[in-house]
Amino acid sequence: MKTHDEAEAAGDLSLADHYNQAMPYALELDDPDPEKKASRKQLWHYMASQEYTCVSPEMQEEFLIKYQIPFAERYGLVAYGCCEDLTHKIKILKTIPNLRRIAVSPFANLEKSAAQIGTDYVISYRPSPADMVSYDFSPERIKRILKRDLSICKGLHFDITLKDVETVERDPQRIAQWIRLVKECLLESGIPAEI
């Protein structure tokens, strides 16, 4: 906390110092700009709990969340989660001030998570990169998975984040193809898209 306080007091933060694992644009915050100094209240902060994946929600709240909250409350908006399964921990995440975005990883139950998150937060939907671009690139499989999951997210606030891609089997065009498939699925599902 002392380091964070000192960095802000020294003017070390700019509007380019957002951390949320995605594009840091939000109506409540100024757009990123490396030329403009910023306070933490003008920035996104990102927190995760991958090391607590196998810990109960009660233990996570006692031994992690209550120590993360003093950091979180000093920032404008907070994004939480990476690759961990937060399905059974969303209730405790909702105690984080300024929480805006919750990661729903490939290991989480999207349906149960979405039901808890509702329209109160942004679902950071993260399909499995293995299923999407990493092996046996299959547009049919990709569209089947995306359509199933988009039907769960329809009417909610969500973004789609393809992350932790380890391989595209020497075919970088898979990423561009995947983006086209996502756009098609959004259109076919009747979901307005901003890509």
RONUMAR-975649 format. One record per residue (C-alpha): x negated, y negated, z; residue in three letters. Coordinates in Angstrom, 3 decimals. Example, Ala and Ser with C-alpha at 12.3 -4.5 7.8 and 13.67 -1.06 7.14 Angstrom:
2
       east      north         up   type
    -12.300      4.500      7.800    ala
    -13.670      1.060      7.140    ser
***
This chain:
195
       east      north         up   type
      0.000      0.000      0.000    met
     -2.873     -2.309      0.866    lys
     -4.405     -1.755     -2.579    thr
     -1.092     -2.538     -4.278    his
     -0.701     -5.698     -2.176    asp
     -4.247     -6.821     -2.954    glu
     -3.855     -6.194     -6.692    ala
     -0.719     -8.289     -6.814    glu
     -2.214    -11.078     -4.673    ala
     -5.306    -11.195     -6.910    ala
     -3.167    -11.580    -10.030    gly
     -4.292     -8.241    -11.438    asp
     -0.825     -7.320    -12.720    leu
      0.655     -8.402    -16.018    ser
      3.964     -7.722    -17.708    leu
      2.147     -4.928    -19.540    ala
      1.664     -2.956    -16.312    asp
      4.964     -1.085    -16.352    his
      4.896      2.623    -15.519    tyr
      7.905      4.787    -16.297    asn
      6.696      7.382    -18.859    gln
      8.664      5.699    -21.636    ala
      9.337      2.363    -23.253    met
      9.582     -0.095    -20.365    pro
     12.383     -2.253    -21.733    tyr
     15.312     -3.085    -19.463    ala
     17.751     -5.972    -19.384    leu
     16.778     -6.799    -15.789    glu
     13.051     -7.104    -16.491    leu
     10.992     -9.219    -18.860    asp
      9.587     -7.471    -21.903    asp
      5.994     -6.213    -21.667    pro
      3.402     -8.922    -22.281    asp
     -0.280     -8.531    -21.380    pro
     -0.729    -12.319    -21.373    glu
      1.783    -12.995    -18.585    lys
      0.953    -12.326    -14.938    lys
      3.572    -10.413    -12.984    ala
      4.666     -9.465     -9.516    ser
      5.672     -5.906     -8.718    arg
      9.325     -7.023     -8.635    lys
      8.982     -7.728    -12.379    gln
      7.713     -4.229    -13.203    leu
      8.773     -0.609    -13.510    trp
      7.194      1.831    -11.076    his
      6.949      5.549    -11.667    tyr
      6.880      8.293     -9.029    met
      6.982     12.065     -9.184    ala
      6.891     15.100     -6.954    ser
      5.544     18.022     -8.960    gln
      3.645     19.306     -5.931    glu
      6.974     19.554     -4.092    tyr
      8.712     21.753     -6.636    thr
      9.027     24.709     -4.256    cys
      9.805     22.572     -1.207    val
     13.362     22.198      0.090    ser
     15.175     18.897     -0.441    pro
     15.101     18.292      3.312    glu
     11.340     18.788      3.523    met
     10.784     16.658      0.434    gln
     12.803     13.868      1.992    glu
     10.919     14.117      5.285    glu
      7.396     14.531      3.939    phe
      7.443     12.610      0.651    leu
     10.459     10.442     -0.175    ile
     10.345      8.432      3.038    lys
      6.707      7.591      2.223    tyr
      7.460      6.758     -1.408    gln
     10.321      4.379     -0.615    ile
      8.101      1.571      0.783    pro
      6.271      1.540     -2.559    phe
      9.447      1.792     -4.620    ala
     11.256     -1.078     -2.937    glu
      8.509     -3.498     -3.938    arg
      9.082     -2.881     -7.663    tyr
     11.842     -4.100     -9.954    gly
     12.925     -0.693    -11.260    leu
     11.856      2.875    -10.512    val
     11.605      5.974    -12.700    ala
     11.306      9.305    -10.901    tyr
     10.161     12.718    -11.982    gly
      7.952     14.476    -14.444    cys
      7.959     18.230    -15.042    cys
      9.403     19.286    -11.709    glu
     12.903     20.672    -11.309    asp
     14.889     17.985     -9.472    leu
     18.283     19.678     -9.843    thr
     18.772     20.134     -6.081    his
     17.044     16.892     -5.064    lys
     19.035     14.237     -6.881    ile
     21.005     13.357     -3.756    lys
     17.829     12.367     -1.911    ile
     16.466     10.540     -4.950    leu
     19.515      8.293     -4.862    lys
     18.187      6.807     -1.613    thr
     15.307      5.206     -3.531    ile
     15.977      1.490     -4.014    pro
     16.032      0.277     -7.614    asn
     16.000      3.830     -8.947    leu
     17.074      3.677    -12.572    arg
     15.747      6.743    -14.407    arg
     15.615     10.401    -13.313    ile
     13.665     13.034    -15.232    ala
     15.504     16.223    -16.129    val
     12.691     18.538    -17.158    ser
     12.913     21.762    -19.159    pro
     12.840     23.604    -15.828    phe
     15.898     21.812    -14.430    ala
     19.543     22.664    -14.905    asn
     20.696     19.897    -17.237    leu
     24.394     20.464    -16.630    glu
     24.126     20.349    -12.818    lys
     21.707     17.429    -12.942    ser
     23.876     15.412    -15.316    ala
     26.935     15.994    -13.119    ala
     25.075     14.509    -10.138    gln
     23.415     11.659    -12.024    ile
     26.572     10.587    -13.862    gly
     26.438      7.063    -15.227    thr
     24.653      5.661    -12.177    asp
     21.198      6.291    -13.638    tyr
     19.472      7.069    -16.911    val
     18.885     10.762    -17.516    ile
     15.414     11.228    -18.912    ser
     16.290     14.372    -20.846    tyr
     13.135     16.339    -21.633    arg
     13.670     19.342    -23.872    pro
     11.024     22.046    -23.832    ser
      8.219     21.114    -26.239    pro
      7.680     24.828    -26.805    ala
     11.225     25.156    -28.174    asp
     11.050     21.882    -30.067    met
      7.668     21.733    -31.858    val
      5.109     24.129    -30.459    ser
      5.856     27.561    -31.921    tyr
      7.772     29.008    -34.847    asp
      9.209     25.646    -35.910    phe
     12.871     26.429    -36.455    ser
     15.251     23.571    -37.318    pro
     18.197     25.879    -36.601    glu
     16.993     26.680    -33.071    arg
     16.089     23.057    -32.396    ile
     19.496     21.779    -33.526    lys
     21.325     24.476    -31.546    arg
     19.491     23.496    -28.336    ile
     19.836     19.760    -28.934    leu
     23.547     19.957    -29.756    lys
     24.217     22.036    -26.648    arg
     22.326     19.577    -24.454    asp
     23.700     16.449    -26.139    leu
     27.212     17.727    -25.467    ser
     26.310     17.667    -21.762    ile
     24.812     14.154    -21.958    cys
     27.536     12.620    -24.112    lys
     29.110      9.628    -22.389    gly
     26.184      9.289    -19.991    leu
     23.102      7.082    -20.143    his
     20.157      9.114    -21.376    phe
     16.963      9.016    -23.312    asp
     15.153     11.873    -24.970    ile
     11.490     12.288    -24.124    thr
      9.376     14.922    -25.840    leu
      6.346     15.220    -23.620    lys
      3.536     17.537    -22.667    asp
      3.191     18.841    -26.203    val
      0.169     21.141    -26.092    glu
      0.200     22.270    -29.711    thr
      1.994     21.793    -32.993    val
      0.123     24.727    -34.520    glu
     -1.969     22.466    -36.780    arg
      1.175     20.899    -38.240    asp
      1.513     17.319    -36.978    pro
      4.452     16.751    -39.349    gln
      6.552     18.746    -36.892    arg
      6.865     15.625    -34.747    ile
      8.337     13.574    -37.608    ala
     10.593     16.492    -38.568    gln
     11.724     16.810    -34.961    trp
     12.614     13.116    -34.808    ile
     14.722     13.500    -37.953    arg
     16.488     16.503    -36.403    leu
     17.189     14.532    -33.217    val
     18.701     11.705    -35.272    lys
     20.853     14.194    -37.198    glu
     22.076     15.824    -33.988    cys
     22.914     12.472    -32.418    leu
     24.846     11.443    -35.516    leu
     26.655     14.790    -35.743    glu
     27.489     14.596    -32.034    ser
     28.961     11.105    -32.422    gly
     26.409      9.555    -30.085    ile
     25.113      6.099    -31.035    pro
     21.331      6.157    -31.188    ala
     18.633      3.586    -30.752    glu
     15.375      5.146    -31.872    ile
***
